[in-house]
Amino acid sequence: MIKIGIAGADTPEAGELLRLLIQHPEIELIFAHAPAQKGVPVFKHHRGLVGDTELRFTEAFPIDKIDLLFVTSEDSMPPDVPLPDNVKVVIVQKNDEFKPIADIDAEEFIPGVSEMFRKPLVRIGRYSRVLPPATSLSLIVLYPLATHLVLNDTLTLKIGLPPYKKESVNVELMTAELESLLEKVQMSFTRFKSVEVDASDTLRALTLEASFESTITVEEIVKMYESIYDDHNFTFLVDTPPSPTEVAGTHKCLIHIGREESRIKISAVADSVLRGGAGDAIHTMNLLFGLFEKTGLSLPAGLAFND
């Protein structure tokens, strides 16, 4: 069993993470660190957990008793706590400014986007950071295009997020990170034409539209995606533009490819609580420890994340 500790266990992100961890067959929850909630049962703070766990929040931080630490807020890690050599770390980023912990170099944190970084997470991963939802979905959608060297500077992105998540997006930082990561795959790609992030009227829906000028046929683009994602367990191509209701409470990402006159148009949907959040954190943990990717992610997550 993988022994787990959570720093910042009273955050909404930790609540959704706990919902998934409780049903995960290969883990044991050792502690939920939240000094301000010391002694309080986690089910009294996070909705939907009544009857599922008797775990209580604690101020203790027995990091030498765990195999992996989830960090859900940048200020939740106790100061001056040495990190044992055998402990792996997954940070769930709340915003686009990444702050590493315990004097670990930022470059050592592999982005927790399995569609793009599955091999390094499995082979050499010890530290990982779950990128915010908009960044994660953008990489999933654009990575196959970058691998086939077809991205160009006519590329536009339009992203929709729940209002409480849209507030934490720094479009300038997000765009810079996307351009940097994609340029490492396709060196000729250096910039977007535009990136827009808007608030939706939902609690969980994450939507994306990507568009760029191209003479390549839709059928050829589809083959590019199939060559990358044919062996992935959560990302699927669909024949019609997908609806957010198809992915709510799941870790799935659905992608549709079409054309409008001279432009390729790609639409995608995901759940913003799981993609770029708890789902990617669990998925990353599975890869770090060599588990089947869908372990603990086969069932819909609880839909109580509405704080």
Disulfide bonds with the S-S distance in Angstrom:
none
